[in-house]
Amino acid sequence: MLPRLFRLEENRTTVARELQAGLTTFAAMAYILAVNPAILAGTGMDKTALVTVTALTAAIATTLMALLTNYPIALAPGMGINAYFTYTLVEGRGVPWTEALGMVFVNGVLFLLLSVTGIREKIVAAIPAALKTAITCGIGLFIAFIGLKNGGVVVASPATFVTHGNFASGPVALCLAGIALTAVLVARRVPGAIVLGIGAITVAGLFVRGAGGRMVTAWPESFFALPASAAPVFGKLTFQFLTNSNAILMALPLILTLLMVDLFDNIGTLIGVTQRAGFLRPDGTLPRAGRALIADSLATLLSAVCGTSTVVSYIESASGVEAGGRTGLTTLTTAALLLLALFLTPLILMVPAAATAPALVIVGIFMMQSIVEIDLRDFATAAPAILTILAIPLTFSIAEGIGLGLIAAALLALALGRLDRLTPLGYGLAVVFFLQFFHFWPFER
C-alpha cells in the first residue's frame, strides 16, 4: 500500500530509505520541542502545555503536507516568528498573548485567501530578492543574539548597551561549551547535531552548579508521562483588536509583518527543499505548489487555535532529502516521531536555557549563511540589505528591520532612476512603513 500511495517507484525511493529520511528530519528539527516552549513561555504562556502544543501542531501540519503534496517537507512552529511573537508583539508592543494568537489567526485567514487567489506570489514578488535574503539573515542574527542573551554570554550594560557576561559562571560556561560542541558536530555533518548538543549540555548541567548553588539541570521526577494538557493555551485566542477602527489600525502593521515573515519563510523553504530534491521544473515553477501553499495556510490557522506561534515549513527538511527522502512517507515518519515525543515531556522540560541557547545560536548561523546570495558589490543592493540585517536584532524587532530595508530600497531606486528595482506594490509597502515610522499613520506606537 505504501509504495502505491506515495508513488515510491516513480520517485526512485524505497520504504526503508523514506523511514530513515523521516528519522533524519526529526533528529534535525527535534530541538524545536524544547526551544519553542522556552521562547513562548516568556509571554506568560504555560510552558508544559506549550510542549504538547508544539509537538501536536507540528505532527498534524506535517501530516497535512504529506497527504496534500507528497513532498518530504516537515512543518513546526517557526524560529524567528516565535521570537517576533514573544519579543515584539507581547513584550515590545504590550499585546496580550491571547490577542497575539488572534493576530496569528487573522494572518492565517489572509494567508489562505492569498494562497487560493494567487495574490501570495505577487506579494512575494514585490520584495527584491536581495531583501528577502536579508530578512532571513536578519532573523538569523536576531535568533543568535537571543541565544547569546538567554545563555548569559551577553548581558545589558548601562555604558555600552551590551557587554559580555561572566564566562566563569556554570550556566555561561556550559552555553559556550554547547556552542562549540554543536558547531563541531554540524561541521562534521553528524546527523541530529543540534539535538545531540542539547542532550550533552543538559546531562552536563546535572553536575554543574548555577545560581543559588542549584544544579543547572534539575533532575525530573520521571522520564516518561502521558502528554500534558494543552488546555492552558488551547483555544485561548481573542480578537479585541477587531472591536474598533483605532485598534484595527494599531494591529494592521503587526499582522502585515506576521504575514510577510510567514510568506518569505514558507516560500523560501519550499523552493530550497524542493530544489534540493529535484522537484522544480526547468522554468523554476513547482508542481503542486498550490497544495503546498494551502497546507502552509491551514497550518497557520491550526497553530493559532492550538496556542502557538505560526507553524511553517522547516528548512531542516533538507536533511531528510539529503538522506534520500523524496515523498510524503518521509514526512509521515517525522510526524509519527513528533507524536511519540509527547510522552517525553518531563525530559523536554528538564532542558535548561544553557542547553537551548546554543541551539538558537547555531540555527541563527544557518540562516545567516544565505548572505552569500546578496550581491554586496552593488551598493544600491547592499545598503538596504545590510540595514535590514542590522536593524532586526539591534531594534529587537523584525518589523522595523523589514520596514527600514524597504524604505531604503525605495529611496535608492527613486534617486537612481531605476524604478524597476521595486514593483508598485513594493513601493506601496515602503510607504506604509514610512507612515508608521514617522507617526503619520493613525495609530499609537
Secondary structure, 3 states (H helix, E strand, C coil): CHHHHCCCCCCCCCHHHHHHHHHHHHHHHCCHHHHHHHHHHHHCCCHHHHHHHHHHHHHHHHHHHHHHHCCCCCEEECCCHHHHHHHHHHCCCCCCHHHHHHHHHHHHHHHHHHHHHCHHHHHHHCCCHHHHHHHHHHHHHHHHHHHHHHCCCEEEECCCEEEECCCCCHHHHHHHHHHHHHHHHHHCCCCCHHHHHHHHHHHHHHHCECHHHCECCCCCCCCCCCCCCCCCCCCCCCCHHHCCHHHHHHHHHHHHHHHHHHHHHHHHHHHHHHHHHCCCCCCCCCCCHHHHHHHHHHHHHHHHHHCCCCEEECCCHHHHHHCCCCCHHHHHHHHHHHHHHHHHHHHHHCCCHHHHHHHHHHHHHHHHHHHHHCCCCCHHHHHHHHHHHHHHHHCCCHHHHHHHHHHHHHHHHHHCCCHHHCCHHHHHHHHHHHHHHCCCCCCCC
